[in-house]
């Protein structure tokens, strides 16, 4: 039943994303106004923010699939469906820095590989992730960079090949960067990948080979909560 609910949510998000993308073209390519109301409320309340999760549809759908995760842990969701890392970078100040969180969890890159905003450029995508991390550090925010999830193809862009290799390359580069700079690397990939060498997720964990089911989110939660809470105690 939960899987059916998430599939329905995913379908609604596709419709919503189409409308949002049209709004981007008129107002903001990066969706700067998407969370404007919520951000203003946080700033007005001056409530301390423990952690902001910035990302794409995987992060946004998490809020609908597992609302208690956000409520119980007092985390803030700032995912926008379809977004690539340059879009996330463009809205990083209003959606992360100006909320003054203690921790930011950066999760992006898969839509870059999917050509959502143009041809994929490994160095450019990695550079956008590095820039977000370095902006956070400059503002006293502790950084977690999350790996992309296991993926081997895109249902909406089946012509794109070598997806698994590109995921592995970018994940490896993000891990190496974190080790070099002292940031935290969060390995969702290893927690979700099948042990059969396919570089994919099981049918119980994914709706389409890219997005996850509530069962997949449960695994992600068990992976991320200890990491964030450890940083919060520093």
N, C-alpha and C positions, 0 to 999 in steps of 0.2 A: 504493500500500500504506500509506504514511504517513497519507494522508487517511482511509482506512478505519479505521486504528488510532485516529485522533483522534476520529472519529465514535463509535466504540465507547467511548472514554474519556468523551466528552461524555454519552453515554447513561448510563454508570455514574455520572457526576457528578450527573445529574438524580435518579437513585435515591438517591444519597448525600445530596444536598441535601434531599430530602424527609425523610430520617431526621434530618439535622442540624437542619432547621427545627423538627421536633418536639422535639428536644433543646433548641433555643433557648427554646421556650415554657416548658419545664420548668426549665432552668438559667439561660439568658441569651439575651435577644432579640438581642444583638449577637454572640453566639458567643465570649464572653470566654474560654471554656475550650478552644476549637478547637485552638489552638496552645500550650496551657499546658505540655505536656510538653516540646516543642521549645524553648520560651522558657526554661524552667527549665534545660535542658541548656546553652544558650548562656550564661546567667548564671553557671552553675556553672563552666564552662570558662574564663570571663572572656576569651574569644577576641574580638579586635577584629572588629567587623562593618563591612564596607565600605558596603553599601547594602541597605536593606529596600525591597521593592516591596509596597505595600499596595493591594489592589483586590478585584475580584469574580471571577467564573468565568474571565474572560479571563486574569487573572493566575494563578489556581489551575491552570487547564488547561495553561498554559505549562510548569509544573513537570513534567507528565507527557509532554507532547508533545516538549519539548526539554530533557531533564534536564542535558545537558552545558553548556548556557548558564549554569545556576546553579552547577554544580560548578566549571567552568573559571574563572568570574569571581568566585567566592566571594560571590555575592549571596544574599540571603535572601528567600524567597517567603512572603508573608502575604496571599494571596488567599483569599476564601471565596465560593463560588458563590452567586449570587442576591442578594448584598448591595448595599445602597444606601449613600449617603454618610453618613447619620446613624448607621448601624451601624458603618461604618468609623471614624467619629469616636469612637464609644463605646469601641472597643477600641484606639484609637490609642496609649494609654499602654502597655499590656502588650505589644502586638505591634510597636511601633516605639520609643517613647521609652526603655523599660526595657532595650532591647537596645543602646542607645548607638551607633547607626550614625553614620557620617560623612555619609551621604546617604539621603534617603527619596524614593522615586518614588511619587507619589500618582496613582492611576488609577481614577476612578469617575465615576458620574453617569448612565450609560446605564440602569441598573436603576431609578433615580429616575424617569426619563422613562417607563419601562415600568410604573410604578405598583406596584413589587414590595412596598413597605411603605406604600402609601397614595397619594393624589392627588399628582401632580407639582407642585411649587412652585419655580419657577426661583430666586427669591431665597433660599429656604431651602437648596436644594441648593448654590448658590454659597457661601452662608454656611458650610456644613459643610466645604466644601473650603478656604475661607479659614481656618477655625478649625484644621484639621489643619496647614496651612502655618505658622500663627502659633505653634502649640504646638511644632512642630519648631524653628522659629527661636529660640524662647525657651529651648530646650534645646541650642542649639549645633549643630543638624542642618541641613545644607544641603538645600534644597528643590527638587525637580523636580515640576512639575504636568503630567501628560500629558493630551493631548487625548483625547476619545472617538474611537472608530474610526468610519468611515463606516457609517451605518445608515439605512435608510428605512422599515423596519417590523419588528415583533416577531412571529416565528412563533407564539409562545405568547399574544400579545395583539394580534391583528390589528385589533381595534376602535380601537386608539390611532392617531390620525392626526397628520400634521404632524411626523413623527419627524425627518426630515432638517433641517427648520427649527429644531427645538428643539436638536438636536445642534449646529448652526451657532451658535445664540445662546449656548449655554453654553460652547462652545469659544472663541468670541470674547471672552466675558466673562473666562474664565480667562486667556487670553493678555494681555488688557488689565491684569488684576490683577497678573500676573507682571511685566509691564513697569513698573508703578507701584511695586511693592514690592521689586523686585530679585531675584525668584525666577526660576528657569529654566522656560520653557515648552517642552515636548517635543511636537512636532507629528507624532504617529502618523498623523493624519488625512490630511495631504498625501502622506505616504509610501505610503498604501494605497489612496487613492481613485482610481476610474477617471477618465480624462480625457474622458468623454463627457457630462458635466453631470448624470449620474444621481445623484450623491452616494452611490454605493454602491461595493462592492468587486467584483472579478472573481471568477468561480466558482473559480478556482485558489487564491484567497486566503481564502475563507470557507466554512464548513460550512453556515451557515443565514442569512447576511446580517448577522449580529451577531458571531459567534465566528469565530476564524481557524484556518486550516490550518497545518501545519508551515511551508509556504512563506510564509504571512503572518507567522508568528513570526520567521522568518529576517529579514524586512524590519524588523520591530520591533526585533530585536536590533541590526541595523546602524544603526538610528536612535538607540537608547538608549545603547549601550556608549560611544561617543565622548563623549556628554554627561556620563555618570556619571564616566568616567575623568578628564575634564578637571576636574570638581569635586573629585575625590579628590586632585588634585595641588595644590590651593589651600592 
